[in-house]
């Protein structure tokens, strides 16, 4: 290689280092090149040009204040998005320490700062290190690379967190150092409040700064004590301070809303008619409003914890799901509320409640929970058309809908003479209410009337449907099943059919590998795809998500369902009616004459439906269906046992997706903890040690598991919402051979695992490692 060529190669290396941001290496190469060029006495024009280029690049590197940041910016713009995506993944997996490192680098690069601040705070909250937020952002605020506008945003958002956790001095400091004058003007009230808290101020600090002197306040206190009034009342009436300003001072001090007396509020009748007026007057509090399951309680001193604890105990005794929020008012206004709403007004409200047509919220608020005990012989006096019964049934249905229950269970108990009503929420039954058996009989009769069942027939099971109409709102559809039980009673189970739009495939909660394989299956031109699992495991939801993914104008899609729960444009949907002979098998045969591309059969209940479905898949149609089996390999054996031809079945099957639904850990209260070595080893053995080793997860100090805690947001269960776990068996040559040989389930499972299938339990345990659920929940729904 000639010297000239050698110089050119080295120069190219230096330029590559500059492009990649490796400036030190680039500088070393250029200095070495400059030295070698200076020792070369040749007057070759190309070498002279090289010298100038080397000098130019060295100058560019050394101009740190101007050019170096520009070079870094070129690099960053190419890599920051990748770092951002990685940080999001770390957060999702619960690897918060690594996520924080990436977030810090991104903020220092002025990259999506506004979006990143809450993510950083969330990470520290998940780690249980709220105070560490201060150190993290203090370091960032000292860095000159962060723009002033972003520093202000950081100060504002972090100050809010510090204020909530009681670090008032630092919160005040952060607020005070905000540079933007417009923002500063909007937070002056907060600054005054914080200053008063720091200096040991009182609830009148805001008023003292604005309207009166300390001497005036002392005079108001003396007068209030003498006349038996509140200081706030004296300030309003004697010192002429506007009530809204007094309210503002109280709201700032107690950090809650302020309400003044008005006759236009609609308090929760089912609560206040059970509370004694004298008790409320003596203790100065009043439940003013109910918003869904949140009760707003007025009190004159929200920081009087002995009173607030008593209030919580009283109101939670009526319904443990209540979330209490305290608001402040002056003592005299609270007494006015009590006298007005627990005087003549309550009778007026009761009359309105009975006579008026109400929408959902009004109806729920108006129905009484407590029913007077009635002896068994007296149930003739309470009929299914009684207004109390009608309103009670409506209340049950509406509450179940609001709480996102899937089922309502009405269960009379002859021994206790009580009927228990339970809701199934997130897959688990929870007690809702308890009523006398004598009241339950007309309730059952009312449900039978609504579902067009025979109210005189109590000896045989019956099935029906209810279309529950709400004024100005969506119609609710329910499936009803009655069963005769001992003592001449009947149990009733109502299944709420939550109609809606299909979920997008990514919302199903599949792993990346399962999602990729499932998508490959559902875009095939023909074949059979099965989604299996017990009742309520989300099979219909998954099928409609798959159909939504392939629902294009080029495809004709027919579905047969019982019932139709989810509707989609572009699908031709048929609801089967076995009572008139419109069965799945009959509808499927009709589909084959209706030019389909894709067919979805709600369930393969018998050999005829299964055989026709396989025939359809072998004649150029993509067929989806469901089956009630426990696992993907077991499904294959079950269908063979139905009498299907093993060769046709092997050729038609594309894959089987088994699934369950697990409860999600509540994101607000779930607790991370470091497991013991014994717990970790048990987890590994349960997963399968050989397969677990492939995950590359080792026992170390950074290993975090999660467990439920319970808070108001999740009804103190520790769980909120559900997520799917999946077991996807993809048919291949090895599986086909086993099907044709009618191999047992274990042989099919063994080959499927060797080909990369994760079991339901393994998929659930992976979600444990991600902090989505916990191992107890996985064990609740999975055997293996």
Residue, then its C-alpha position, 0 to 999 in steps of 0.5 A: x500500500x502506498x503512503x498516500x493510500x495509507x493516509x487516506x485509509x487512516x483519515x477515513x477511520x477518523x471520519x467514521x469515529x467522528x460520525x459515531x461520536x468516538x471523538x477521543x479515538x478520532x483525535x488520536x488518529x488525526x494527531x498521529x496522521x498529522x505527525x506522519x504528514x509533517x515528516x513527509x517532505x513530499x510536495x504532492x498536492x494530494x498530501x497537502x490537501x490531506x494536511x488541510x483536511x486533518x487540521x480542519x477535523x482537529x479544529x472541529x473536534x477541539x471547538x467543544x463549545x460549538x461543534x462538539x455538541x453538534x456532532x453529539x446531536x447527530x449521534x443522539x438523534x439516531x440513538x435516542x429513540x432506541x434508548x427510549x424504547x429500551x427504557x419503556x421495555x425495562x419499565x414494563x418488565x419491572x427493571x426500574x433501576x435500568x429504566x431510570x438510567x436510560x430516562x436520566x440520559x434522555x432528559x439530559x439530552x432534552x429528549x421528550x422531557x415532559x413525557x419522561x417526568x411522570x415515568x421517572x416518578x412512577x419508577x421511584x414509586x414502584x421501587x418505594x423510593x419516593x424521596x430519591x426523586x429529589x436527588x435524581x432531579x437535583x442532579x439533572x437541574x445542575x446540568x447545563x445541557x438541560x434547557x431552562x424550559x424543561x427545568x421549569x417543567x421538572x421543578x413544577x412536576x417534582x414539587x407536586x410530588x414533594x408536596x403530596x409526601x409532605x416534604x414542604x420545604x423542598x417543594x417550596x424551593x422547587x416552586x420558588x425557583x421556577x423561572x417562567x413568570x406566568x407559571x409563578x403567578x398561577x402558583x402563588x396560592x400554593x407558595x403561601x400555603x407551603x410557607x404557612x406549613x413550613x412556618x407552622x401556619x394555620x388554616x387562616x394564613x391565606x386570609x391573614x395575608x390578604x384581608x385581616x391582621x393578626x389582631x383582627x383574627x384574635x378578636x374573631x376567635x374571642x367573639x366566636x368562643x363567646x357566641x358559640x359560633x365558628x371562627x369562619x362564621x364570624x370572619x364572614x358575617x362580622x369582618x365581611x370576608x367573602x365566604x368563597x375567600x374563607x373557603x379558599x383558605x380552608x381548601x388550601x390548608x387542608x388540600x381538599x375541596x370546599x363546599x358551601x350550603x346550597x339546596x341544589x345538591x342530591x345527597x345519597x339517600x340510601x345512606x342519609x336515611x340510615x343516619x341519625x340526625x342528632x348524631x350528625x349534628x353533634x359530630x358535624x359531618x354529612x355525606x353530601x354526594x355520591x359519584x359512582x362508588x365514591x362518597x364525598x363527606x363534608x367535615x369542618x376539620x378534615x385532619x381530625x383523624x379520630x372523627x374521619x376514622x369513625x366516619x369510615x367505619x360507619x359508612x363502610x359498614x353499609x358498603x365496603x366498596x365505598x371510597x371516601x373523600x373528605x371535603x371541608x365546609x364551615x360548621x354552620x353550613x354543615x349544620x344547615x345541610x343536615x337540617x335541610x336534608x334530614x328534615x322535611x326534604x328527605x320525605x320529599x326525596x323519597x316521594x320523588x324517588x318512587x314516582x319519577x323515572x330515573x336514569x342509571x345513577x339516580x336509580x342506583x342511588x335511590x334503591x334501598x339496600x335494607x329490607x324489612x324482615x318478613x316471615x315466610x308466611x307473609x311473602x304473599x303480601x310482596x309480589x314480583x310487581x311490587x315497586x320495591x322488588x322492581x327497584x331492587x332487581x334493577x339495582x342488582x343489574x345496574x350495580x353488576x354492570x357498573x362493577x364490571x361483573x360477569x355473573x350475578x348469583x342469587x342463592x337462597x339458603x333454607x337453614x339461615x332463611x337468608x339469600x346471598x347475592x354474589x357478583x363474579x368480578x375478575x373471575x372471582x365471586x364476591x358477596x354483594x348483598x344479603x336479603x331475607x328468603x321471603x324477599x328473594x322469592x318475588x325477586x326470582x319471580x321478577x327476573x323470570x318475568x323479565x326473561x319470559x320464563x314460566x314463574x309457576x315452574x319451580x321444579x325444572x331448570x329454565x333458561x332465558x334472556x333479558x334485554x334491560x333498557x336504561x333510559x338514554x343509555x345502552x341496552x344491557x343483555x343478560x342470559x338467565x338460568x334458574x335451577x331448583x334447589x332444596x327447600x323449594x327454592x330456586x337459584x338464579x344465575x345471570x350472565x352479563x353479556x358485555x357487548x362492545x368492539x373487539x380488542x386489538x390483537x396486542x391487547x390480548x396480552x400474548x407474548x411476542x412469540x405467541x403473537x407472531x405465530x398466531x398472526x401467521x396462522x390467522x392469515x392462512x387462506x384455509x385450515x382450522x384454528x381452535x381457541x379453547x378453555x373453560x367458560x369465561x376464559x375470553x375465547x369469544x374475545x380472542x376470536x373476534x380480535x382475530x377476525x377483526x385483524x383479517x376483516x377486509x373488504x376482500x373477505x366474506x366472513x360468516x359467524x354463528x354464535x350463541x349469543x352474539x356478544x360482539x358485533x363488527x362491521x363487515x361480518x355477517x353474524x347469525x345467532x343460533x336458536x337450538x329450540x327451533x332447530x337452528x343449531x351450529x351444525x345446521x348454520x354451518x351447512x348453510x354457510x357453505x352455500x353462502x360463498x364464505x372465505x372465513x367461517x367462525x363457529x361459536x362452539x364445536x359441541x358435537x361430532x356433526x359440527x366438528x366434521x362439517x367444520x373440518x370439511x369446510x377447512x379442507x375445501x378452501x375455507x378458513x374456519x375458527x371455532x372453540x372447545x371446552x378443553x383444558x389445554x391445547x394438546x388435550x384438544x386434539x385428543x378430545x376431537x379424535x375421541x368425538x369420532x373425527x377422521x384422524x387424517x382429515x383432522x391432521x391435514x386441516x388443523x393449523x393450530x390450537x390456542x388454549x387460554x385462561x384469564x388471570x387477575x392483574x395486580x393493582x398497579x396502584x398498590x402492588x408491592x415489589x419484594x426480593x424473594x428468598x432463595x427457597x421461594x426462587x428455587x420453588x418458582x424455577x422448579x414449577x416453571x421447569x428448570x431446564x426451560x427456565x435456564x434458557x430465560x437467563x434469569x438468575x437469583x441476585x439482589x436485583x431480582x424483584x417479585x410482586x404481590x397484592x396489597x389492597x387499596x381503595x382503587x381495587x376494593x382492597x383485593x390487590x387485583x384490578x382487571x384481567x390479563x390472558x395467558x396462552x398456550x399455542x400449539x402450532x401444527x407441523x409434520x411431527x404433530x400431524x404424524x401423531x394425530x394420524x396415529x391417534x397418539x395420547x395427549x402426553x406424546x403430543x404435549x411432549x413434541x409441542x414443548x420440544x417445538x417451542x410451545x410454552x404451557x399456560x402455567x409457564x406463560x402465567x409465570x412469565x407475567x409474574x416476572x413482569x409484575x403483571x400478576x403473582x404466582x398465587x393467581x397463576x396457581x389458582x387457574x393453572x394445574x400445569 
